[in-house]
Amino acid sequence: MASLVPLSAELQTVANEELGEVPSRISEDLEALRQWLRLQPHLEARYDDQFLVQFLRGCKYSLERAKEKIDVYFSLKSKYPEMMNLTNVDDPKFRDIYRLGCCLMLPKPLNGTGARIVVFRFDYPVSKYNIGEILQATLAMHELLIVNDPYACINGLIYLMDYVAIVIQFG
């Protein structure tokens, strides 16, 4: 039996009807991904159920598409570790950037059961942080959302972006 975050009845219905999720087959699908991952020595992958099912859901249960996305995901983490591997969310700098509100995941999905809403506001003190630091923290928060939030992978994400405050300096 797979160890997954339980879904509400409404969310399970969407997963079944729109993504092709068959609850009785999830364990088999997860094991197929794990077997494939074991044959990929270039990937330092995670094997936990919730992580892997999010990829399956994001690919409408196409094992081949899920494999491709997992490969790209871990390849990017390997190629750009300084940007994609922030692991200490208790770091004071991360906490400061989080408190700026540059990337906010609203606590309730659209209409209570729909897509997760993410607000980007690139309004931060440029004398204190550079865009790389802001994006690193934003990517970490986004990754937590994608990996852990069933609403995000089943109903998707809606991005609201505020670019009004962006000032770019050259030279």
N, C-alpha and C positions, 0 to 999 in steps of 0.2 A: 504494500500500500504506500502510495506516494505521500510525502510529508509536505503539504501545501497549505498556504493561507486559505481558509475556507471562503468560498464565494457566497454572496447573497443569492437568493433565488433568481432575482432579476439579472444579475451579472452572469450567473451560470447559464441562464437561458440564452443570453447574448453570445457567450462563449460557444455554446453548443450549436446555435443556429447560424451565426455569422463567421465563426472561426473553424467550425468542424470539430470542436472538442468532443471527444467521447470519453467521459469519466472512467469507464471501465478499461479503457485502453491506455490511459496516461502512463501507468507504470511501465508498460511495454515500450512506449515511445521514448520515455526517459532512458530506459536501459539501452535502446538502440543508439541514442546520442552518446551515452557513456562508452559503449563499445567503440564507437567511431572515435571519440576523444582519446581513448587509450592507444589508438593507432596513429595519433598525431603527435609525435615527439617534439615538434616545434612549438606546440601550444602548452603553456602553463595554465591549464584551465581549472575552473571550479566544476564540481560534480553534484552540488546539492540540488535537490528537486526543484525548489522555488526558482532558483537561478535559471535552470534549464527549461522549465516550463514556460517562463516568460519569453524565451526565444521561440519556442514552439507556437505559442499564442501569437507572437508578433509576426509569424510566418504562416499563419492559418494552417498549422499542423503539417506543413510540407517539411519533411525531414531534410531534404536536400537544401532548401532555402535556409533552414535553421542552421545547418552545418556551415553554409557559406557565411551567414551573419556571425556565427560564433568565431569562425576563422578570422574574419575581418576585425571583429571586436578585439580579440587577443593579439592579433598582429599589430593593430594600432597602439595597444597598450605597451607592446614590446618596442615598437619603433619610436614612440613619443612618451617615454616613461615620465619625463619631467612635467608633462602636461596632463597625462591620463592616469597617473597612479597616486593621486593624493589619498592617503589612507588614514590620516590622523585628523578626524573632524573635531577633536578637542584642542587642536593647535590654536593658540590665541589669534594668530593671523587669520586662519580660516574662520574663526568665530567672528572676528571684526568684519570681515568681508560679508559673511552671512547676514550680520546685523544691518549692513548697509541696504539690504533689500534689492540688490542688483538682480537676483534670481529668486522669485518667490513661487512656490507651489501652493496654490490655494487649497485650504483644508478640505473643501467639499468639491466633488466632481460636478460638472455641469448638470444642472437639474437634479442633483443628488445622486444620480446613478450613471451619468454619462462620462464624457471625456474628462481627463484631468486638465486643469487650466494652469499654465505656467506663465508668469509675468516676468519679462526682462526689462529692467530699467538700467541703462548704462549711465547712471548718475553717481559718480564716486569721486573722492578727492584725488585728482591726478598727481598731486604733490606727495601723496602717501602710497598709492598703489599704481601699478602699471596694468595695461589691458591683459597681459599674460597671467598675472596673479588673479585678476577678476575671472578670467575664462577658466583657469584651473579650478577655482572653487565652484564655479557654475557647472563645469563638467562633472565634478564630484557629486554635486547635489542632483544633477540630472541622472547620473548613473544610479544613484540610490533610488530614485523614483522609478526608473525603467526596470531595475532589477527586483524591486520589492513591492511595487504597487500594481495590483491586478487591474485596477481601473485604467492605468496608463497603457498596459499591453492589450487589454481587451477592447476598450473604447477609444484608445488613442490619446493624443495630446493636442491641446489648442494653445498656441503661443500668442501672447499679446506682447508686442515689443514697442518700447518707447525709445526712439533714437534722438529725440529733441535735444537732449543734453550732451550729445557726443561732440567733443572738440578734439580734432586731430592736429597734432603739431608735427611738422616736418623740420628736420635740421636741427 
